[in-house]
Amino acid sequence: MSKLTDGALAMLFPQRLCCHGCGCMLAAGEELLCAACREKLDRCTLKRKDEHRQFKPEQLLAAAAYAYDGMAAELARSLKYASDKAAAIPLAEGMARRFALMPQLRAAEVCVAVPSFPRQAQRRGYSQAQVLCGAFAGITGLPQAQALRRIRFATSQVGKSRDERRKQIIGAFVFDEARTGAVRDKCVLLIDDVLTTGATACECARMLYAAGARRVLALTACRA
């Protein structure tokens, strides 16, 4: 990252003196993660053959940087449940590397975060996907757009099949008519923290196509 990008991210995601992975004190030269946790995160990197999935009939290519396991899962949980916004940075760095290595993803012209339900975002203090999207955009320089809104809360989807998740998520998102110009006729990269069955990503993609997007791709920090 450039010094300018480093400075901008530092303002958005304040650093602390302990590792965001294990909590130990950071040594000189270590940023966000200690060397041991950085190595653990690297071990979670998805192999090239596992880097993406294709969802049909939506024709959505969804890629991920890490397996939802070990240090990657710890950081994703810290971002989502422990108010640790800076945990987004090492995850976003992995996403940026995946983005750089996949020509399909590099076709994207704008990135859009999967929105949280307002009550959830208010309770958490932020939307984890939006924070992740901001960190990713800060690293890659890809413009952001807030073209989607979540209008319905969905109960926990843990343990549910893709079909059950799909039925539950239908109608949960709408596109913001005042902001469709940011995605109309463009290749949009949908950003989220974790991809499980792809039901949420596919429903968001459906709304982005309804808003006039030319193509929708997805990139997440982790894949369960």
C-alpha positions as CSV (number, residue, x, y, z in Angstrom):
1,M,0.0,0.0,0.0
2,S,1.1,3.6,-0.6
3,K,1.8,6.0,2.2
4,L,-1.3,8.0,1.3
5,T,-3.4,4.8,1.5
6,D,-1.8,3.8,4.7
7,G,-2.6,7.2,6.3
8,A,-6.2,7.1,5.1
9,L,-6.8,3.6,6.5
10,A,-5.1,4.5,9.8
11,M,-7.6,7.3,10.2
12,L,-10.6,5.1,9.4
13,F,-9.4,2.0,11.4
14,P,-7.4,3.1,14.4
15,Q,-4.5,0.8,15.4
16,R,-3.9,-0.6,18.8
17,L,-0.8,-1.8,20.4
18,C,-1.9,-5.4,20.6
19,C,-2.4,-8.0,17.9
20,H,-6.0,-8.1,16.5
21,G,-5.7,-11.9,16.3
22,C,-4.3,-13.1,19.6
23,G,-4.1,-10.0,21.7
24,C,-0.4,-10.1,22.4
25,M,1.7,-6.9,22.3
26,L,3.0,-6.1,18.8
27,A,6.7,-6.0,18.2
28,A,8.4,-3.2,16.3
29,G,7.4,-3.3,12.6
30,E,4.4,-5.4,13.1
31,E,1.0,-3.9,12.0
32,L,-2.4,-5.2,13.1
33,L,-1.2,-8.8,13.4
34,C,1.8,-10.4,15.1
35,A,4.0,-12.6,12.9
36,A,2.5,-15.8,14.2
37,C,-1.1,-14.6,13.5
38,R,-0.1,-13.3,10.1
39,E,1.3,-16.8,9.3
40,K,-1.9,-18.4,10.6
41,L,-4.0,-16.1,8.4
42,D,-1.8,-16.9,5.3
43,R,-2.5,-20.6,5.9
44,C,-6.3,-19.9,5.5
45,T,-5.8,-18.6,1.9
46,L,-7.9,-20.5,-0.5
47,K,-6.1,-22.5,-3.2
48,R,-6.4,-21.4,-6.8
49,K,-8.8,-24.2,-7.7
50,D,-11.1,-23.3,-4.8
51,E,-11.0,-19.5,-5.2
52,H,-14.4,-19.1,-6.7
53,R,-17.8,-20.6,-7.3
54,Q,-20.4,-20.1,-10.0
55,F,-24.0,-19.9,-9.0
56,K,-26.7,-20.8,-11.5
57,P,-29.2,-19.8,-12.8
58,E,-28.0,-16.4,-11.5
59,Q,-24.7,-16.8,-13.4
60,L,-22.9,-15.1,-10.4
61,L,-19.2,-15.7,-10.1
62,A,-18.4,-15.4,-6.3
63,A,-14.8,-15.4,-5.2
64,A,-13.2,-15.4,-1.7
65,A,-9.8,-14.8,-0.2
66,Y,-9.8,-17.2,2.8
67,A,-11.5,-20.3,4.1
68,Y,-13.8,-19.5,7.1
69,D,-11.4,-21.2,9.5
70,G,-8.6,-20.4,11.9
71,M,-7.3,-16.9,12.0
72,A,-9.5,-15.7,9.1
73,A,-12.6,-16.8,11.0
74,E,-11.4,-15.1,14.1
75,L,-10.9,-11.8,12.3
76,A,-14.3,-12.1,10.6
77,R,-15.9,-12.6,14.0
78,S,-14.0,-9.8,15.6
79,L,-15.1,-7.5,12.8
80,K,-18.8,-8.6,13.1
81,Y,-19.2,-9.1,16.8
82,A,-16.4,-7.5,18.8
83,S,-16.5,-3.9,17.3
84,D,-13.0,-4.4,15.9
85,K,-13.2,-2.4,12.6
86,A,-9.4,-2.7,12.1
87,A,-9.8,-6.5,11.7
88,A,-11.2,-5.6,8.3
89,I,-7.8,-4.5,7.0
90,P,-5.9,-7.9,6.9
91,L,-9.0,-9.5,5.5
92,A,-9.3,-6.7,2.8
93,E,-5.6,-7.1,2.0
94,G,-6.3,-10.8,1.2
95,M,-9.3,-9.8,-0.9
96,A,-7.2,-7.2,-2.8
97,R,-4.7,-9.9,-3.6
98,R,-7.4,-12.2,-4.9
99,F,-8.8,-9.3,-6.9
100,A,-5.4,-8.6,-8.5
101,L,-4.9,-12.3,-9.4
102,M,-8.4,-12.8,-11.0
103,P,-8.9,-11.1,-14.4
104,Q,-12.7,-11.7,-14.1
105,L,-12.8,-9.6,-10.9
106,R,-10.6,-6.9,-12.4
107,A,-13.4,-6.1,-14.8
108,A,-15.3,-4.5,-11.9
109,E,-15.9,-0.8,-12.2
110,V,-17.5,-0.1,-8.8
111,C,-17.9,-2.1,-5.5
112,V,-21.1,-2.3,-3.4
113,A,-21.3,-3.7,0.1
114,V,-24.1,-6.1,1.1
115,P,-26.1,-3.9,3.4
116,S,-27.0,-4.8,7.0
117,F,-30.5,-4.4,8.4
118,P,-30.5,-0.8,9.9
119,R,-31.3,-2.1,13.4
120,Q,-28.4,-4.5,13.3
121,A,-26.0,-1.9,12.0
122,Q,-27.2,0.5,14.7
123,R,-26.6,-2.0,17.5
124,R,-23.2,-2.9,16.1
125,G,-22.3,0.7,15.4
126,Y,-21.5,0.0,11.8
127,S,-22.2,-2.4,8.9
128,Q,-19.3,-5.0,8.8
129,A,-19.6,-5.4,5.0
130,Q,-19.5,-1.7,4.5
131,V,-16.4,-1.4,6.7
132,L,-14.8,-4.2,4.7
133,C,-15.8,-2.6,1.5
134,G,-14.2,0.7,2.6
135,A,-10.9,-1.0,3.4
136,F,-10.9,-2.9,0.2
137,A,-11.6,0.2,-1.8
138,G,-8.9,2.1,0.0
139,I,-6.4,-0.6,-1.0
140,T,-7.5,-1.1,-4.6
141,G,-8.8,2.4,-5.5
142,L,-12.0,0.9,-6.8
143,P,-14.9,3.4,-6.3
144,Q,-17.7,2.5,-3.9
145,A,-21.4,3.0,-4.3
146,Q,-24.3,2.4,-1.8
147,A,-26.9,1.2,-4.2
148,L,-28.7,-1.3,-2.0
149,R,-30.8,-1.1,1.2
150,R,-31.9,-4.0,3.4
151,I,-35.5,-3.6,4.4
152,R,-36.2,-6.8,6.2
153,F,-34.5,-8.6,9.0
154,A,-33.8,-12.3,8.5
155,T,-33.4,-14.7,11.5
156,S,-30.2,-16.7,11.8
157,Q,-29.4,-18.7,8.7
158,V,-27.0,-21.0,10.4
159,G,-27.6,-24.7,9.5
160,K,-30.2,-23.9,6.8
161,S,-29.9,-25.2,3.3
162,R,-29.3,-23.0,0.3
163,D,-33.0,-23.3,-0.7
164,E,-34.2,-22.4,2.8
165,R,-31.8,-19.4,2.9
166,R,-32.9,-18.3,-0.6
167,K,-36.6,-18.4,0.4
168,Q,-35.8,-16.5,3.6
169,I,-33.8,-13.8,1.9
170,I,-36.1,-13.0,-1.1
171,G,-37.4,-9.5,-0.8
172,A,-34.9,-8.5,2.0
173,F,-33.1,-6.0,-0.3
174,V,-34.1,-3.2,-2.6
175,F,-32.1,-0.9,-4.8
176,D,-31.9,2.8,-4.0
177,E,-33.6,4.5,-6.9
178,A,-31.7,7.8,-6.2
179,R,-28.3,6.0,-6.5
180,T,-28.8,3.7,-9.4
181,G,-26.7,5.9,-11.7
182,A,-23.6,4.6,-9.8
183,V,-24.2,1.1,-11.0
184,R,-26.2,1.4,-14.2
185,D,-24.4,-0.2,-17.2
186,K,-21.5,-1.0,-15.0
187,C,-19.7,-4.2,-13.8
188,V,-20.4,-4.3,-10.1
189,L,-18.3,-6.1,-7.4
190,L,-20.5,-7.1,-4.5
191,I,-18.5,-7.2,-1.2
192,D,-19.4,-9.2,2.0
193,D,-17.6,-10.8,4.9
194,V,-18.6,-14.5,4.5
195,L,-20.0,-16.5,1.6
196,T,-21.9,-19.6,2.7
197,T,-24.6,-20.9,0.3
198,G,-24.6,-17.8,-1.9
199,A,-28.3,-17.0,-1.3
200,T,-27.6,-13.5,0.0
201,A,-25.2,-12.6,-2.8
202,C,-27.6,-13.9,-5.5
203,E,-30.5,-11.9,-4.1
204,C,-28.3,-8.8,-4.0
205,A,-27.2,-9.5,-7.5
206,R,-30.8,-9.8,-8.6
207,M,-31.5,-6.3,-7.2
208,L,-28.4,-4.8,-8.8
209,Y,-29.4,-6.2,-12.2
210,A,-32.9,-4.6,-11.6
211,A,-31.1,-1.4,-10.9
212,G,-29.4,-1.6,-14.3
213,A,-26.0,-3.2,-13.6
214,R,-24.4,-4.7,-16.7
215,R,-22.8,-7.5,-14.7
216,V,-22.5,-8.5,-11.1
217,L,-19.5,-10.3,-9.4
218,A,-19.0,-11.1,-5.8
219,L,-15.9,-11.1,-3.5
220,T,-15.9,-12.0,0.2
221,A,-13.3,-12.2,2.8
222,C,-14.1,-15.8,3.7
223,R,-16.0,-18.7,2.4
224,A,-17.7,-21.2,4.7
